Amino acid sequence: MTEFLLTLLQSVIIAAVPVITAFVCSYIHTKNVQAKQNIDSEEAKNLLDDAERAVTTAVISTNQTYVDTLKQSGQFTVENQKEAFQKSFDTAMSIMTQEAKDFIEKAYGSLTDWLTTQIEAKVKVNKSAPADPTT
């Protein structure tokens, strides 16, 4: 009976994760759009755009230099996923200007939380994108 309940709970969790992820990504996107609309200063808009470009660059770079190789060799594990996230996080932090970091802290409250959700959202978008037929 306990094994059945554990299996049932695991199935519910597995089914709920994509739905929750989609909702969170949608919520973050909506918040970004709202934040951009509420920003009076062109400089502030540029800072947010720069931060988003840093995330995009970091995720693409990590995919290019780390994830794709591991996937091709069939060695992309949960531990590798965590390491890939950390590589993207570190790269985005190093690319992002201090002004952009300060702006995000002020606008969103936590640079770490913002960056984490942005990286996860960008990874999701990249996974959903159709494969490039030229490669």
C-alpha positions, 0 to 999 in steps of 0.5 A: 500500500505504501509503495502504491502511494509513493508511486501515485505521489511520484506520478502526480509530481511528474505530471505537475512539474511541466505545468508549474514550470510553464506557469512560472515562466509565463508569470516571469515573462509577464512581470518582465513586460510589466517592469519594462512598461513601468520603467520611465528611464531609457537607461533602466530599460537598457539595463534590463535588456543588457541583463537579459542578453547576459542570461541568453549569452550565458545559456547559449554558451553553456549549451555550446561548450558543455551540454551539447557534448555531454548529450551527444555522448549520453552522459548528461546526468542530473549532476551535469544539469546542476553544473550546467546551471551553475556555469550559466549563472556564473557566466551571466554574473560575470557578463552583467554590469554592476549597474544592471545587477543593482537595477535588478536588485532594486526592481525585483528584490533578489538578483539571485532569484531573478537570474535563476528564473531567467536561466531556467526560462531561457533553457526551457525556451531553448529546449522547445525551439525547433532544431536548426535544419542546417546543423 
